[in-house]
Amino acid sequence: MSKLEKLLQRIKNNPKTVRFEEIEKLLLRRGFNESQAGGGSSHYTFKKDDVFVTIPRHGKFVEEIYIRQAIVAMGL
């Protein structure tokens, strides 16, 4: 099992303790493009074809609802 597969499994099992860098890595490896609104916004938008997911970067962990949305957007 590769490191990415292990990370994905850990995120699916416990979506409450996921750091922004971890979900960002998975989305980028799955072919999503990342963009950030101007003006110092803390919200990052990931896009692949016509699928969008926006994840704010606040605090130590990303909120569970955003992780679940990212998992659905990746088709997992």
C-alpha positions as CSV (number, residue, x, y, z in Angstrom):
1,M,0.0,0.0,0.0
2,S,1.5,3.4,-1.0
3,K,1.8,6.4,1.2
4,L,-1.1,8.1,-0.7
5,E,-3.4,5.1,-0.2
6,K,-2.6,5.0,3.5
7,L,-3.3,8.8,3.8
8,L,-6.6,8.3,2.0
9,Q,-7.6,5.5,4.2
10,R,-6.7,7.5,7.3
11,I,-8.7,10.5,6.1
12,K,-11.8,8.3,5.3
13,N,-11.6,6.6,8.7
14,N,-11.2,9.8,10.7
15,P,-12.1,13.0,8.8
16,K,-12.0,15.2,11.9
17,T,-8.1,15.2,12.1
18,V,-7.1,16.2,8.6
19,R,-4.6,19.0,8.0
20,F,-5.1,21.3,5.0
21,E,-1.8,20.1,3.5
22,E,-3.0,16.5,3.5
23,I,-6.2,17.1,1.7
24,E,-4.5,19.5,-0.7
25,K,-1.9,16.8,-1.6
26,L,-4.7,14.2,-2.3
27,L,-6.7,16.6,-4.4
28,L,-3.7,17.8,-6.5
29,R,-2.6,14.1,-7.0
30,R,-6.1,13.3,-8.3
31,G,-5.7,16.0,-11.0
32,F,-7.5,19.0,-9.4
33,N,-6.2,22.5,-10.0
34,E,-5.8,24.8,-7.0
35,S,-6.6,28.5,-7.0
36,Q,-7.0,31.1,-4.3
37,A,-9.1,34.2,-4.4
38,G,-7.1,37.5,-4.3
39,G,-6.9,39.8,-1.3
40,G,-5.4,37.3,1.1
41,S,-8.4,35.0,1.3
42,S,-8.1,31.8,3.3
43,H,-10.4,29.9,1.0
44,Y,-8.8,27.6,-1.7
45,T,-10.8,26.3,-4.6
46,F,-10.0,23.0,-6.3
47,K,-11.4,22.3,-9.8
48,K,-11.3,19.3,-12.0
49,D,-13.5,19.4,-15.1
50,D,-16.9,20.7,-13.8
51,V,-16.3,19.6,-10.2
52,F,-15.5,22.3,-7.6
53,V,-14.7,22.0,-4.0
54,T,-13.7,25.0,-1.7
55,I,-11.8,24.4,1.4
56,P,-10.9,27.2,4.0
57,R,-7.6,27.1,5.7
58,H,-8.3,28.0,9.3
59,G,-6.8,26.5,12.4
60,K,-4.9,23.2,12.8
61,F,-7.5,20.9,11.1
62,V,-10.0,21.3,8.3
63,E,-13.6,21.0,9.3
64,E,-15.1,17.5,8.7
65,I,-17.8,18.8,6.3
66,Y,-15.1,20.1,3.9
67,I,-13.2,16.8,4.0
68,R,-16.4,14.8,3.2
69,Q,-17.1,17.2,0.3
70,A,-13.6,16.6,-1.0
71,I,-14.0,12.8,-0.8
72,V,-17.2,13.0,-2.8
73,A,-15.6,15.4,-5.3
74,M,-12.7,12.9,-5.8
75,G,-15.3,10.2,-6.5
76,L,-14.3,8.0,-3.6
